[in-house]
Each structure stands twice: as C-alpha cells, then as structure tokens.
Amino acid sequence: MKILVGKKLGMTRVFDQNEMVRAVTAVEAKPTEIFEILEPKKVGYSAVKVKIQNRKKTKLMEFRADEEIVKEFKVGDIVSVEKFEIGDFVKVIGQSKGKGFAGTIKRYHFVQGPKSHGSNQQRRVGSIGAGYPQHVIKGQRMPGHKGDERVTTKNLEILAVDAKENIMLIAGAIPGKFGSEVRIIG
C-alpha cells in the first residue's frame, strides 16, 4: 500500500503516448514521516498515522488498512512521491467544494412544476409526506446545504511524477478547491 498527503495545485492538460489530450490535476506532496502504527490490540483497528509539517503547525493524519498491510510500514519511515510510479491507479480522498444553500432542483435534480397561469409550484418541493405517520420521515430530500463533504474518487491514473519538485500529475478531476488537502492511496 502506498499512502501520501498532498495539496491540490490545479488542473491542466497533457499529451499522452498516443498524442491524445488528457485532463490532469497537479498535486504537490511533500515527504512525510510515519509517526505511529496503530494495532487492533490497542485501539480496536489497524492504521498508520502520518505526521504532516506545515509552516505554522504539525498535523497527524490516519490511514486505515488491514493488519498485513500496516506491517509493511515502520515508525520513522519517510513516505514521498518517489513511491508512486507512472501508470499506478490511486484513490484520492478530499473535501468537496461547498456550494451553500441550494433548493431541490439544484441539489437533487428535481423537475420543475408547471409554468402556466396560477401555478405556484414551479421550483417548490411539493408533498413531503403522507397522512400517516404524520411527520417528515428522516432522509427526505429537501432544500439545504450542498457540498462541503468528504468525497472519494477511485481508479485515477498517475501520468507523471516529478520527485525533484514533489509534484505528481493525476488523470482526471479530484475533489476539493485549489490548495485543499487530499489523501492519495495506491
């Protein structure tokens, strides 16, 4: 298992071997140190804790995995971009962009109501329940906060790795705004 914490730099496009244009996301991932190995005997699950050094603070981030995979790591090991190779497929986890308060049409792709004279149901929700059980059932799709949630994008291919600059190019879009923190798992 390969793990890394990076910062989304932005999107661009590159030409692959077949001279096809591919959209890529540039991710800067500075080398990080494995801080602690968590075992099921102590905490009930197995994971690897990584220490991330920023300019202002030190942060710990946890990657859960099976016991056999966690045994590959040792405390003090340095994880960097060099572990990843061109052609590897990775999973990227990040915090999606927040889009504020949204109605049901934008949030869940509901259909608009009739636009004829006298209709007041053009962008409204409509019925939200039945006569029984006489309350709104949990999970009902209604207007509310959209975005700003944890999103996982799987099977993204690595197209380029620059170990000198600690930058990797990942095919496709990854969650989050520019400058946001992402987890890369290979």
C-alpha positions as CSV (number, residue, x, y, z in Angstrom):
1,M,0.0,0.0,0.0
2,K,1.2,3.5,-0.9
3,I,0.0,6.5,1.1
4,L,0.6,10.2,0.7
5,V,-0.9,13.5,1.8
6,G,-0.8,16.3,-0.8
7,K,-2.1,19.7,-1.8
8,K,-4.2,20.2,-4.9
9,L,-2.4,22.8,-7.1
10,G,-4.7,23.0,-10.1
11,M,-5.8,21.4,-13.3
12,T,-4.1,21.4,-16.7
13,R,-3.8,19.1,-19.7
14,V,-1.0,17.0,-21.1
15,F,-0.5,14.8,-24.2
16,D,-0.1,11.1,-23.5
17,Q,1.9,8.5,-25.6
18,N,-0.9,8.2,-28.2
19,E,-0.9,12.1,-28.6
20,M,-4.3,12.3,-27.0
21,V,-5.1,15.3,-24.7
22,R,-5.7,14.2,-21.1
23,A,-7.0,16.4,-18.3
24,V,-4.8,16.2,-15.3
25,T,-4.7,17.5,-11.7
26,A,-1.4,18.6,-10.3
27,V,-0.8,17.6,-6.7
28,E,2.2,18.7,-4.6
29,A,3.0,16.1,-1.9
30,K,6.0,16.9,0.3
31,P,7.7,13.9,2.1
32,T,6.0,12.9,5.3
33,E,7.1,10.8,8.2
34,I,5.3,7.8,9.6
35,F,4.6,8.8,13.2
36,E,2.7,5.8,14.7
37,I,1.4,2.4,13.9
38,L,-2.0,1.6,15.4
39,E,-2.8,-2.0,16.2
40,P,-6.1,-3.7,16.8
41,K,-5.0,-4.9,20.3
42,K,-4.6,-1.3,21.5
43,V,-7.3,0.7,19.7
44,G,-9.6,-1.9,18.0
45,Y,-8.4,-1.3,14.4
46,S,-5.2,-1.1,12.4
47,A,-4.0,2.1,10.9
48,V,-0.9,4.2,10.0
49,K,-0.5,7.7,11.4
50,V,1.4,10.2,9.4
51,K,2.9,13.5,10.6
52,I,2.5,16.4,8.3
53,Q,4.6,19.5,8.7
54,N,3.2,22.8,7.6
55,R,4.8,26.2,8.1
56,K,2.6,27.0,11.2
57,K,1.6,23.7,12.7
58,T,2.2,19.9,12.8
59,K,-0.8,17.7,12.0
60,L,-1.4,14.0,12.3
61,M,-3.4,12.1,9.7
62,E,-4.6,8.5,9.9
63,F,-4.8,5.9,7.1
64,R,-6.8,2.7,8.0
65,A,-5.8,-0.6,6.5
66,D,-5.6,-4.3,7.1
67,E,-3.1,-5.7,9.6
68,E,-0.9,-7.3,7.0
69,I,-0.6,-4.1,5.0
70,V,0.1,-2.0,8.1
71,K,3.1,-4.3,9.0
72,E,4.9,-3.1,5.8
73,F,5.4,0.3,7.5
74,K,7.8,1.2,10.3
75,V,7.8,4.3,12.6
76,G,10.2,6.9,11.2
77,D,9.9,5.8,7.6
78,I,9.6,8.7,5.1
79,V,6.8,8.5,2.5
80,S,7.2,10.5,-0.6
81,V,6.2,10.9,-4.3
82,E,9.0,8.5,-5.3
83,K,7.0,5.5,-4.1
84,F,4.4,6.1,-6.9
85,E,5.1,5.2,-10.5
86,I,3.6,6.2,-13.8
87,G,0.6,4.1,-14.6
88,D,-0.3,3.3,-11.0
89,F,-4.0,3.6,-10.2
90,V,-4.9,5.5,-7.0
91,K,-7.8,6.5,-4.8
92,V,-8.0,10.2,-3.9
93,I,-10.0,11.4,-0.8
94,G,-10.7,15.1,-0.3
95,Q,-13.3,17.7,0.9
96,S,-15.6,18.8,-1.9
97,K,-16.3,22.5,-2.6
98,G,-19.1,24.0,-0.5
99,K,-21.9,25.4,-2.6
100,G,-24.0,26.9,0.1
101,F,-27.8,26.6,0.5
102,A,-29.5,25.0,-2.5
103,G,-33.0,24.1,-3.5
104,T,-34.1,20.6,-4.5
105,I,-33.8,21.3,-8.3
106,K,-30.1,22.2,-8.0
107,R,-29.3,19.8,-5.1
108,Y,-31.1,16.6,-6.3
109,H,-32.0,17.4,-10.0
110,F,-35.8,17.5,-9.3
111,V,-38.0,18.6,-12.2
112,Q,-39.7,22.0,-12.3
113,G,-43.5,22.2,-11.9
114,P,-45.9,23.7,-14.5
115,K,-45.3,27.2,-15.6
116,S,-48.9,28.0,-16.6
117,H,-51.1,30.7,-15.1
118,G,-52.0,30.2,-11.4
119,S,-49.3,27.6,-10.7
120,N,-47.3,28.3,-7.6
121,Q,-45.3,25.1,-7.8
122,Q,-42.5,25.9,-10.3
123,R,-39.5,25.4,-8.0
124,R,-41.1,24.2,-4.8
125,V,-40.6,20.8,-3.2
126,G,-44.2,19.6,-3.3
127,S,-45.6,16.9,-1.0
128,I,-43.1,15.7,1.6
129,G,-45.1,13.0,3.4
130,A,-48.4,11.1,3.8
131,G,-51.2,11.5,6.3
132,Y,-49.6,8.7,8.3
133,P,-47.1,8.8,10.2
134,Q,-47.9,12.5,10.4
135,H,-44.2,13.7,10.5
136,V,-41.5,14.1,7.9
137,I,-39.6,10.9,7.5
138,K,-35.8,11.0,8.0
139,G,-33.7,11.2,4.8
140,Q,-36.4,13.1,2.9
141,R,-34.7,15.1,0.1
142,M,-35.3,18.7,0.8
143,P,-33.5,22.1,0.3
144,G,-30.4,22.5,2.4
145,H,-26.6,22.8,2.4
146,K,-24.9,21.4,-0.7
147,G,-21.3,20.2,-1.0
148,D,-18.5,20.5,1.6
149,E,-18.4,16.8,2.3
150,R,-15.8,14.0,2.2
151,V,-15.6,12.6,-1.4
152,T,-13.6,9.6,-2.6
153,T,-12.6,9.3,-6.3
154,K,-11.3,5.9,-7.3
155,N,-9.2,4.5,-10.1
156,L,-7.3,7.6,-11.1
157,E,-4.2,7.0,-13.2
158,I,-0.9,8.7,-12.4
159,L,0.5,10.2,-15.6
160,A,3.7,11.9,-14.4
161,V,5.8,12.0,-11.2
162,D,8.4,14.7,-10.5
163,A,10.4,13.6,-7.5
164,K,12.6,16.7,-7.6
165,E,9.7,19.2,-7.2
166,N,7.4,16.7,-5.3
167,I,4.7,17.0,-7.8
168,M,2.5,14.3,-9.5
169,L,0.0,14.6,-12.3
170,I,-3.1,12.5,-11.7
171,A,-5.5,12.0,-14.7
172,G,-9.0,13.5,-14.2
173,A,-10.5,15.7,-11.5
174,I,-10.1,15.2,-7.8
175,P,-12.3,16.6,-5.1
176,G,-11.7,20.0,-3.4
177,K,-10.7,23.5,-4.3
178,F,-7.2,24.6,-5.3
179,G,-4.9,24.5,-2.3
180,S,-7.0,21.9,-0.4
181,E,-5.5,18.9,1.3
182,V,-6.1,15.5,-0.3
183,R,-5.1,11.9,0.6
184,I,-3.7,9.7,-2.0
185,I,-3.9,5.9,-1.5
186,G,-2.3,3.5,-4.0
